[in-house]
Amino acid sequence: MKEVEDIIKTFETDSVAYGAMYILPDGRMLNLSVLQNGHAEFWVLINSSAQELKALGWLRLNTKLKYVEKPKEITAAQAARLESAMAFMGEDVQIK
């Protein structure tokens, strides 16, 4: 698991990025827009899938494509970060 945590740390950011992102349950944001294939490339790096990360409570979003995919419940830390991301994206955001 330490290896996954090291990978996560390389993508941590305090700013809303333009493109693929994750917001972890503890409020950490990951900027995956630096990867050519965003989320898909990240899943390969950590040997996981979108469904598995969603089950762990990870919130998936893409500020360029204007979509948010929420887990069943979001934490207060995620809600605070999501508020910033929603302001960044503006109108017409698709929420799943």
C-alpha positions as a Markdown table, in Angstrom:
| # | Residue | x | y | z |
|---|---|---|---|---|
| 1 | Met | 0.0 | 0.0 | 0.0 |
| 2 | Lys | 3.0 | 2.3 | 0.6 |
| 3 | Glu | 3.7 | 2.2 | -3.2 |
| 4 | Val | 0.1 | 3.4 | -3.9 |
| 5 | Glu | 0.5 | 6.2 | -1.3 |
| 6 | Asp | 3.8 | 7.3 | -2.9 |
| 7 | Ile | 2.0 | 7.5 | -6.3 |
| 8 | Ile | -0.9 | 9.4 | -4.8 |
| 9 | Lys | 1.6 | 11.9 | -3.3 |
| 10 | Thr | 3.1 | 12.7 | -6.7 |
| 11 | Phe | -0.3 | 14.0 | -7.9 |
| 12 | Glu | -1.4 | 15.9 | -4.8 |
| 13 | Thr | -2.4 | 19.5 | -5.2 |
| 14 | Asp | -4.0 | 22.3 | -3.3 |
| 15 | Ser | -5.4 | 23.9 | -6.4 |
| 16 | Val | -8.3 | 22.9 | -8.7 |
| 17 | Ala | -6.8 | 21.7 | -11.9 |
| 18 | Tyr | -8.2 | 22.0 | -15.5 |
| 19 | Gly | -8.9 | 18.4 | -16.3 |
| 20 | Ala | -9.0 | 15.0 | -14.6 |
| 21 | Met | -9.0 | 15.0 | -10.8 |
| 22 | Tyr | -9.9 | 12.9 | -7.7 |
| 23 | Ile | -10.9 | 14.2 | -4.3 |
| 24 | Leu | -10.1 | 11.7 | -1.6 |
| 25 | Pro | -12.3 | 11.2 | 1.5 |
| 26 | Asp | -9.7 | 13.1 | 3.6 |
| 27 | Gly | -10.0 | 16.1 | 1.2 |
| 28 | Arg | -6.7 | 15.6 | -0.6 |
| 29 | Met | -7.0 | 16.5 | -4.3 |
| 30 | Leu | -5.2 | 14.7 | -7.1 |
| 31 | Asn | -4.3 | 16.5 | -10.3 |
| 32 | Leu | -4.4 | 13.8 | -13.0 |
| 33 | Ser | -4.5 | 16.4 | -15.8 |
| 34 | Val | -0.8 | 16.0 | -16.1 |
| 35 | Leu | -1.3 | 12.5 | -17.4 |
| 36 | Gln | -2.0 | 12.1 | -21.1 |
| 37 | Asn | -5.0 | 9.8 | -20.4 |
| 38 | Gly | -6.0 | 11.2 | -17.0 |
| 39 | His | -8.0 | 8.8 | -14.9 |
| 40 | Ala | -7.4 | 5.8 | -17.1 |
| 41 | Glu | -3.6 | 6.1 | -16.9 |
| 42 | Phe | -3.9 | 6.6 | -13.1 |
| 43 | Trp | -5.9 | 3.4 | -12.7 |
| 44 | Val | -3.1 | 1.5 | -14.4 |
| 45 | Leu | -0.5 | 3.2 | -12.2 |
| 46 | Ile | -2.2 | 2.1 | -9.0 |
| 47 | Asn | -3.6 | -1.1 | -10.3 |
| 48 | Ser | -7.2 | -0.2 | -9.5 |
| 49 | Ser | -10.5 | 0.7 | -11.3 |
| 50 | Ala | -13.0 | 3.5 | -11.2 |
| 51 | Gln | -15.5 | 1.2 | -9.5 |
| 52 | Glu | -12.9 | 0.2 | -6.8 |
| 53 | Leu | -12.0 | 3.8 | -6.0 |
| 54 | Lys | -15.6 | 4.9 | -5.9 |
| 55 | Ala | -16.3 | 2.1 | -3.4 |
| 56 | Leu | -13.4 | 3.5 | -1.3 |
| 57 | Gly | -15.2 | 6.9 | -1.3 |
| 58 | Trp | -13.1 | 8.7 | -3.9 |
| 59 | Leu | -14.9 | 11.5 | -5.8 |
| 60 | Arg | -14.0 | 11.6 | -9.5 |
| 61 | Leu | -14.3 | 14.8 | -11.5 |
| 62 | Asn | -13.1 | 16.4 | -14.7 |
| 63 | Thr | -13.2 | 20.2 | -14.7 |
| 64 | Lys | -12.5 | 20.4 | -18.4 |
| 65 | Leu | -15.4 | 18.1 | -19.3 |
| 66 | Lys | -17.5 | 19.4 | -16.5 |
| 67 | Tyr | -18.5 | 16.3 | -14.7 |
| 68 | Val | -18.5 | 15.0 | -11.1 |
| 69 | Glu | -19.0 | 11.4 | -10.1 |
| 70 | Lys | -19.8 | 11.0 | -6.4 |
| 71 | Pro | -19.4 | 8.0 | -4.2 |
| 72 | Lys | -22.5 | 7.0 | -2.1 |
| 73 | Glu | -21.6 | 9.5 | 0.6 |
| 74 | Ile | -19.1 | 12.4 | 0.5 |
| 75 | Thr | -17.2 | 13.6 | 3.5 |
| 76 | Ala | -17.2 | 17.2 | 4.8 |
| 77 | Ala | -13.6 | 17.6 | 3.5 |
| 78 | Gln | -14.7 | 16.4 | 0.0 |
| 79 | Ala | -17.7 | 18.7 | 0.1 |
| 80 | Ala | -15.5 | 21.7 | 0.8 |
| 81 | Arg | -13.1 | 20.9 | -2.0 |
| 82 | Leu | -16.0 | 20.1 | -4.4 |
| 83 | Glu | -17.4 | 23.6 | -3.7 |
| 84 | Ser | -14.2 | 25.1 | -5.0 |
| 85 | Ala | -14.2 | 22.8 | -8.0 |
| 86 | Met | -17.9 | 23.6 | -8.8 |
| 87 | Ala | -17.1 | 27.3 | -8.7 |
| 88 | Phe | -14.1 | 26.7 | -11.1 |
| 89 | Met | -16.3 | 24.8 | -13.6 |
| 90 | Gly | -19.2 | 27.3 | -13.6 |
| 91 | Glu | -22.5 | 26.2 | -15.1 |
| 92 | Asp | -23.7 | 23.1 | -16.9 |
| 93 | Val | -21.8 | 20.6 | -14.7 |
| 94 | Gln | -23.0 | 17.0 | -15.0 |
| 95 | Ile | -23.3 | 15.2 | -11.6 |
| 96 | Lys | -23.6 | 11.5 | -11.4 |
